Amino acid sequence: MASEYQTMKAVHYEGPFCVSVKEIEIPKIQHPDDVVIKVTTAAICGSDLHMYQGRTAAEKGLVFGHENMGTVIETGPGVTLLQKGDRIVLPFNVACGRCQNCEEGSTAFCTGVNPGFAGGAYGYVAMGPYQGGQSQYLRVPYADFNALKLPPGTKHESAFALLADIWPTGWHGLELAGFKPGESVVVFGAGPVGLMAAYSGIVRGASRVFVVDRVPERLEAAKKIGCEAVDFSKGDAVEKVMELNGGNMVDRSVDAVGYQATSGGSEEEVPNVVLEQCIRVTRPTGGIGIPGLYVPSDPGAPDTDAAKGMMKLSFGKLFEKGLKVGTGQCNVKRYNRYLRDLIVAGKADPSFVVSHEIGIEEAPTAYQKFDKRVEGYTKVLIHPNGGF
């Protein structure tokens, strides 16, 4: 092992609303195609909160973290494209590169890394045996295929970290909706993925981008990048978007909220509310993109149907309007190298979404505050080995 230590610090799931930082064994090369990295940055994602809140089957002991980057410290004998010292960022998707879905570019639905399921990820329940990267070191399987090389040094660290998930996922939301430059877009949800979808709309030449949320700091962030903000706690969001858009529906809508959506000023969950709003606000023959997470089972659901991943939907209206709908996890490798090059060229900088950068010992407090959406916690980057 290239490290002089045998244990490392890692964010350890203890149960609902509780994580700790514990010493665990440093990962080792398990397969010739593996590398081990020293993690420089790992992000806390909104989807980590689903596990943190006890809304999944995650078990005690899981190490969180699917948005990871770092420096290669050890390579397996089968690795040919990477070497010690390379700076890399990892798609949250763990993919083999060899199955039919990977060959077709659908790396989020790899059938080779998680038997019985299409898709694998670091540090996420039911997504395979891959330890998360909110830790000082991380094993990277199928490293030649999964790793994206970055320029050496520390420049753009915060921006590059977002290539692991949220910026490609936001971009993917527009792709799912069928977006074309010059069109109008509404994004429901101004969390990190929603802001990245809105920013992608700006970068890609949308005529107008509307963002719907109720958290003031999030709406302010949307305004700062050139979007028009709508507070859904102050009235019907669809009516307000159409009023701002000259009485017209929008060309494309993006659901960046998912199954834990709420309505109005209430805290009560209404899982189908954003999908219904997308159907209402999108013009006939327009498109809806759904990168927001929906799950087949939810132990904390508000009703028995939602607990089984089922909900009522105005399918008749969807059909009547001829709307196209795209869903599913983001195939990060489809986008990440091009988004990297936009950052390097100075054409884009998604790091505006980062609100806090912390050491790993601060992770339990950061989870608490991010979950409660207090003190401006929007996107948190953990630097497990310090240095930033």
N, C-alpha and C positions, 0 to 999 in steps of 0.2 A: 504493500500500500504506500502511495506516495506521501501520505500525511504522516507526521511524526506521532499523531494521537490515535487512540483506539476507539474513543467515544466522541460524540458530538452533541451539540444542543439542537433540539428540534421541537416544533410546536406539536403538542400531543393532545388529542381529543380525550376529554375525561367524561363527557356526557353533556346533556343539553345545557347550553349557556355557560360552558366551562371548558377552557383550554389551559394547558400549563406548558412550561418549557422544561423539558427533561433531557437528561443525558441518555443517549441510545448508541448502539453500535454503529460505527461508520460503515457505509455500504462498500461492498467489494465487487470486483469484476465477477460476474456469474456466467457470462457467455462471451465467446470471442468477439462478438459485435458490440459489446458494451464499452462505454467510457465512464469515468467518474469525474465529476466536476466539483470544484470549490464554488459554492453558490455566492455570487456577489449581490444578487437582488432576487427576491421572490415577493410576489404581490398577494395581498388578501383580496379575494374576489367576492362579488355578491353571491355567487353560487356556493361559496364556502359557508355562507350564513345559513343556507338550507340545512346543512349538516349541523352547524353550531346550534341552531334552534331546535334540534331534535326532530326535524321534519323528514328525515330519511332513516334508513336502516344502518347508518354508520355506527360502528362499535367502538368502545373505549380502546384507545391505543393507536388509532389511525393518525398518521402524520399528514397534516394538511399541506396543500400547496401545489397548484397545477400551472402557475405562471412563473417560470423559472429561467434564470440565466446565470452564467458563471464562466469559469476558466477551467479548461481540461487539465487534470492533474495525472490521469492514468488512462491508458488505452488498452483494450483487448487486442489479441493477436490478429483478429480478423478485420480490424479497423484500418482503412487505407486512406481516407480523406481528411482525417483529423489527426492532430498531434498535440503533445503536451504544450500548454501555453495558449492554445487557441481560445479566443473569446467567442462564446456561442449563446444563442437564445433558443429555447425549446418550445415548439408548439405544445399546447396542453394535450393534444392528441398524441398518444403513443401508437405508432403505426409500424407495421412490418415492412411495407414497401413491396410486398410480393403477392398479396392476395388480389382477387379481381377488383375489389373496391379501391384498393390503393393504386393499382395500375390505371384505373379510370380517374384518379384524382380525388376520390372520396375517402380521404384518410381519416376523417372523423368516424367512419363506419368500417374500419379495418376488422376483418374477421379472423386475423391471425394472432392477435395479442390477448384476447380475453374470451376463452372458450365458452360457447353458448350465447355470445352477445356480440353485436356489431359495434365496436368502439372500445377504446381504452384510454386511460388518462392517469396522470400522476395524482396521488393523494386524494382520490375521490371514491366514494362508496359505489360498489358494484362495477367499477371501471377497471378491474384487474388488480394484480398484486404489486402495483408500482408505488413505492413510497413517495410521499410528497416532498416538495422542495423548500418548504418553510423550515429549513434545516441548514446546517453548515456545509454539508456535502450531499451529493445526489448521484445515484446510478442512472445512467441514460442507456436504455436498450435500443438496439438497431440505430446506433448513433450516427453512422454515415448518412442514413436516410433522414433521420429526424432533426438533426442539428442544423441550425442556420448560422453560418460564420458571420462575425461582425468585425469591423475595423478594430485593431488593437488599441489598448488604452482604456480610458474611462469616459471619453466623450459620449454624450447622448445616452448615458446609462438609463435615465428614467424613461426616455422615449423608447429606447430599444426594448426595455422590459415589457412594454405594452404590446409588443409584437407576439408575445406568447399566447395572447387570448383576445383582450378586449378591443384592440383596434381592428384586427382582422374580423372579429365577430361583428363589430359595428358595420364594417364595410360589407360583410356577408349579408347583413340585414337588408341592405339596399339591393344587393344582387338577388336575394330571394324575392324581393318585391318587383324585380324587373326594371329597376330605375334606369333612366337615360338622362344625360345632361339636358338642362333646360326645364326639367319637370319640377313640380311642387311636391313636397314631402312633409308628412307629419310623423314625428317620432313620439310614441307614448313611453314615458319613463326617461328621466334625466339622471339616472345612475350612471356609472362609468360606461357601460355598454351603450346606453341610450345617447350619452354625450358623444361617444365615438361614432355612432351611426349618424348623428346630426353633423358632426365635424366632417365625416366622409361625404355627406351631402354637399357641404360647403366646398370641400376640396374638389369634388367631382362636377361642380357647376350646376347645382340645383337652382332654380329660379327663386324659390322661397323654401325655407325650412322652418317648420313649426315644431315646438317641443312642449309636451304636456307633462306636468308634474305638479306637486304642491309644496315641495321643500324649497324655501326661498333661496338658499345658497346654490342649489342645483339650477334653478331657473335663471339666476344671475349669471352662472357660468355659461348657460346656453346663450344668453344675450351677448356676452362678451365675444363669442365666436361668430356672431352675425345672425343668430336665429331669433325667431319671434316666440316669446314664451307665453304659455297659457297655464293658469293655475286652476286645476280641475276642482279644487275645493270651493271655488267661487262661482260655480255654475256649470252648465252643460258644456263639456269640452268640445264636443263636435260642433255645436252651434257657434261657439266662440271661434273655432278655427275657420269655419265657413264664413263667418262675419268678417274676419280679418282677410280672408281670401276673396273678397268681393262677392260673397254669396255663393261661391263655387266650392264643390268638393275638390279634394287634392288628387293628384295623379297616383301617388304611392303612399302607403302607410307602413309603419314599422312598429311591431309590438316588442319593446325591449323591457317589458315588465314580467310577463309570465304568470304562473298560476297563483302567486300570492298577491294579486291585484286587489286594490280597495277602491271604493267609490265615494265621491264627495269628501266630506270632512270626517267620515267614519273610519274607525280602525277595523271594522268588520270586513273580512275577506269576501270578495265576489269574484271567483276565479274566471268567469267568462266575460267580465265587463270590458276589458280592453279589446278582446276579439270582436265583441259586438260594436264597439266604437269604430274599430277599423272597417268593419263592413259598412257602417253608416256613412263614414267620412270619405271613403274612397270612391272615385267616379266610376261609372259603368265602364267595364273592360280595363280598369286599372289593376293594380297589384298590391298584395299584402305580404310583407315579409315578417316571419316570426322567429327571430333569434332568441327571444325570451324563453326561459325554461318552463316546460310542462312535463310532468312525470306520470308514469302509469300507476303509481300508488303513493299516497300521502297520508301518513298516520295522524297528521294534525289538521286534516281538511275540515271545512265547515259543514259538510254534509256527506252522506254515504256515497253518492255518485262521485263527488270530487275525490273522495278517498280512494276510488278505483280509477282515477284519471279520466272520468267521464264528466261531461257538462252539456248543458243545453246551448244550442247555437242556431242562429237564424239562417239555416242553410238555404231556405227558400229564397231569401233576399240575396244571399251570396250567389246563388245560381241565376236569379233574375238579372243581376247586374253583370254577369259574366266575369266575375273577378277571378284573377289568378292568385293562388296562395302558395307560398314557399315556406317550408319549415325545416328545422333540424340544426344540429350542432355545426359549427363552422369547420370547414376543412382548411385549417390554418396554412398549410403549405401551399395552397392555391394562391395565397395573397402575400405571405410575409416577406419574401425577398423583394417584391416590388415596393411594398410599404417601407421596408428598410432603406431602399434606394431613394425614396422621396425624402426621408429624414436626412440621409447623408448629403443629398443635393440641396438641402435647405428649403425644400418646397413644402414641407409639412413638419409640424412638431406637436404630437399628441400629448406631450407631457403636461400640458396645462391642466389636465384632469387630476393630476397627482396632488393630493392635499397634505399628506404626511409621509415622512421618511423616518424609519425608526430602527433601533437595534432589536435583536430577537427577544431580549428580555422584556421588551415593552409590548410584545404581541398580545398577551391576555387582556391588557387594558385597551389596546387598539380594537380588538374584537368587540369588547363591550360597547365602546363608543361608536364604532361603525354600525353595529346592530341597532343602536338607538338613534342613529343619524343625528348625533349631537356634535357640537364644537367643530362643525365643518368637515367631519370625516366623510370623504367621498371615495378616495382611492389611496390605499396605504401600501407603501413599499417597505419591505423588511430587508435590511442588510445584515444577514446572519453572521458575517465575519467582519462587520464594521467597515471603515474605510471610505464612507461617502458622506 
